Amino acid sequence: MVYGRDAIWIIVVKNTANVRPEDLRPLKASLADYPECTPILLYRGRQRLHTEKIWCVPVDEFLGRLHPAQGLTAWLRR
C-alpha cells in the first residue's frame, strides 16, 4: 500500500503474462476495505487493462514511465 497526499494506491506484482481472476482477488478485497484506493496489478503481459476498477499494467511500462516528479494518479491518466 502506498499513501500519497491525495490518494491511496494498492499495488500487487504477479509473475505472470496473463491476468487471471484469482490474481485480482487481493485487490478486490482491498477495494472493499478501502473504496477510495486505486488498485494496480503489475504483471509481465503487454496490454494495459482497466477491469472491475482495477488497473492491470505491464510492469515494464509502469517502471519505464515512472518519474519521481509525477504522481501515480497523473501516470494512470496517460
N, C-alpha and C positions, 0 to 999 in steps of 0.2 A: 504494500500500500504506500502510495506517495501522496503526501499532503502538500498543497500549494496554498497561496494566499486566497485564491478564489475557487479552488476545486480540489477534489479527491480523485486520484487515479488508482485503480487496482490493476496490476499487470501480472499476467501469468505467462510463462515461457514454456513452450512444448517443443520437443524434438521430433516433429512430425511434418510431413509435406502436405498433409490433408487435415482439414478441420473436421473433427467428429463430434457428435452430440455430447459425448462424455467429456470432451475437452472443455466444453462450455459450462459444465455443472458448477465448478467452484466460483465462476464469475456470476452465474445466475444467483447463487446463494449470497454472494456479496451484494448484488443489487437488492436483494430482499432486505438485507441489514442496513445498507447504505444507498437508498434510492437516488441520492444526489451524485453518486460517484460516476466516473467514466471507466467502464471495464475494458481492458485491452488484452487480447490474446496475441502474443508474438509467436510465430511459427516459421518453418522453413519453406513454406509454399511461395507462390509467385503473385497471388491475387489478394488485393485488399478487399475485405468484405465488411459489411455492417449488418449483423443479423441479431435479432432479439435484443436490441440496444447494446450489443457488444461489438467492439471493433476487433477485427481479425486482420493483423498486419504482418506482412513478411518481415522477419527480423532484420534482414539485410537493408530493406528500405527504411525501416524505423531508425536503425543506427546510422545509416548513411545520411539521413536528413535531419538528425537531431542536432540542435545547436544550443549552446548554453545561454545565449541571449534571447532565445524564444521559448515560450512556454509550450507545454504539450497540447493545450487547447488550440493554439494557433496552428500547430503542426497537423492536427487531425483535420482541420478545415481544408487543407490543401487537396 
